[in-house]
Amino acid sequence: VDESVYALAQSSGTLYVGGAFTQIDLLPRGRTAAFDVATGSLLPWNPRANNTVYALAVAGSAVYLGGAFTWVNASQTLRNGLAAVDATDGTAISWDPDIGGVVFAIAATSSTVYVGGDFSTVNGTTPRNNAAAFGTTTSQATSWNPNVDNVVRAIAIGGTTRVYLGGDFANVGMSPRAYVAAVHPATGALISWGQPLNAIVRSLAATTSAVYLGGDFSSAVGTGGRN
């Protein structure tokens, strides 16, 4: 790979990769690529994006791409920051939320795509500060609106009751939440959970019983160190 890889997603024996690269094993790949999990072989899948892909998620037959791009596919299909492409052939799907900035994080279920990043609008004019959600069958934003005051760099779904956010922020929904927060999956309303950290959260993973964090922090505020 000739440049950085920023995102991985696996589904049905395929590993999807996103980043800043334009070649893999001297073959052209426009910031997206796919590999056979069993053999490691590079697959023909090549949606192409004209700028960095920072986030990937797979749901059903779609792969969701998030990043700093403004088009995908060789036909230069316009897609601002967020796109859905076919998991088999990489062609763009009509789904087009039109993000007014950069997407750094995606988490998807069979019905909802949650995104986080550095933006203030979606769908062209709809206000959404750094976090938004869309149905998988529509490009229109749902009512989910955490209203985060700075960049969201990670999103994880914790079962059916919570969505976790990590990033550079100090407030969520106008309430203090330093770098990590939990919100309701339908409304985006803040949920009482966790402790404020002392620096940026860059990655998250969650189950129904645990949340795993990675980033620049060395402790939760008022507690011992966790690097």
N, C-alpha and C positions, 0 to 999 in steps of 0.2 A: 504494500500500500504506500503510495507516494506522499500522503499527508495524513493528518490526524483522523482518528475514528472517535466519534462522540456518542454514538447510540447503537444499541443492540436490541433486537427483539427476535424471539424464536417461536415458530408455530409449525406444526405438522412436518417435522423433519427438515425445516428450512430455517437458517439463521440470516436475518436481514440486518444490514449494517448501514449506518449513516455517518457522515462526517464532512471533512473538507477535501477529501481525495478526488482525483480525476483519473487515476489509473490503478489497477490491481494486476500484478503479474504482467505488466506492460500492455494490458488490455484496457480500453477506455471504459470508465464508469463515472458517471456524473454525480458524485457525492452520495450515491446509493449503490448498494450491491447486495447479492444474496449468495449463500453457500449451502451446499448439501451438508447437513449436520454429521452424517455418518462417514462421508469420505473427505470432507473439506474442499470439495471441488467448487470452483466458481460457476455459478449458474447464469444463464442468459439474462435474467431479470435485471433491467436497467432503466428505471423511470426517468433518471436524469433530473437534476435541479441546478439552477444557475448560480446558487450560492450555498453556503454551509447548511447541512442538515444536523440539527442538534438533538432531535428527539424522534423516536419511533414507537409505534404501538400497533398491534395486530388485533383485529376483531372480525370474526367471520371471514369473508373473502376479501377484505380490504386491509391495506397497510396504510397507516396514517403517518405522514411526514410533517415535522415541525422544524422551523429554522428561520434563516434570513433570506430565503429565496423569493423570487417574484414570478418564476415560471417553472414548469416541469414538462417532461417529455421532449422529444426531438422537435415536435410541432410547436414548442414554446407556448403551451397552454398556460394562461395567466392564473397564478395562484399566489396570493400574498401571505407568506409565512406559514401556511397550513394547507395541506392537500391530502386527498385520499386517492390511492392508486390500487389497481387490481393486484392481488397477491400472487397471481400466476404469471401475468404478462406485463405488469407494470404500467398499463395504460391508465390515464387519469380518469377518475370517476367524476360525475357532475357536481358532487358535494364541494362547496366553495364558500367557507365562512368569511374570507377576506379580512385577515387580521391586520390591524394598523400598527404593526411593529414586528418584533422577533419572538418566536415561540421556542422555549427551552425545555418544556416538559409536556408529555402527553400520557394520559392513562385512559383506557377505553374498556367499556363493557359492551355487551351485545346491543345496548340501546343508547348509550351516552358516551360522548368523547369529552373528557376534561382536559383543558390545556392551561398552561401557565407560561409566563414570559415577561417581556418588557413591552407592554402596549397599553393603550387607553381606549381603543375602540375596536369593535368587531362588526361584521356585516356593513362595513363602510362608515356608519355613523352611530351605531349603538354603543353607549358608554359601558366599558368593562375594564376596570383597573387591574391589569396583570393576571387575571384569572377569568376563565369563561368556560361554558359547557354548551355542547351542541348535540342534538339527536343524530343518530347514525343515518337516518333517512331524510334529514333536512339540514340545510345550511344555516338556518336561523338559530340565534342564541336562545337557550332556555332561560328560565328565570333565575337559575343558579348564579349568584353574584356575591362572592366573598368580599369584594372591594378591598384589595390588598395595596398597601401604600408604597411598595417597592417591588423589585423583580422577584418573580417566582421561578425557581430553578428546578424544582422537583415536585412531583405529584404521585401519590400512591393511594389506592383504594383499599380500605380496611373493611372487607365484608360489605354488608348492605347498610351500615349505619354511619360510616365516616369516610371522609376523604381527607388525607393529610397533605399539607403544603409545606414546602421548605424553600428558603431563599434568603434574600437580603433584607427583608421587611422588618419593621418594628411594630406595625399595627395591621390588624385584620378587622374589617367591619367597624373601624374607628375605635377599636379596643386594643390595648397593648398586647402584642404577641411577638416576642423577639425570635425571629428566624425560623420558627416552626409553629404550626397550628393544626387543629382539627376542625373541620366544618361539616355541616349536614350535607349529604349527597344530593338532596333534592332542592334545597333552598340556598345553600352556602352560608347559612347562619353559623356563627362561631359556637363551638362546643368546648366546654371546660375540660381541659386535658393537658397534661404535661407541664414542663417548666421552661421558662425562657432560657435560651442559650446565649453564649457570649460572642458568637460569630456565625458566619454564613453556613447554611445547610445546602449542600450541592446534590445529594442523592438520598432517596428514600425507598424503602421496601416495607410492605405491611402484610400481615395476616390478620385473622380475626382476633388474635390474642397478643400480638407483638408488633412493634414498629422499630425498624432499623434505620439509623441515620448516619450519613457521612458528610464531612465538610471541613471547614476551617476552624471549628470551635475546639476549645480545650476543656470546657466545663459547662454544666448548667448553672445558672446564676444562683449563688449561695450553696453550691454543692462541690464535691470533689471533682478532679479532672477526668475528662474523657476525650482523648485526642483522636 
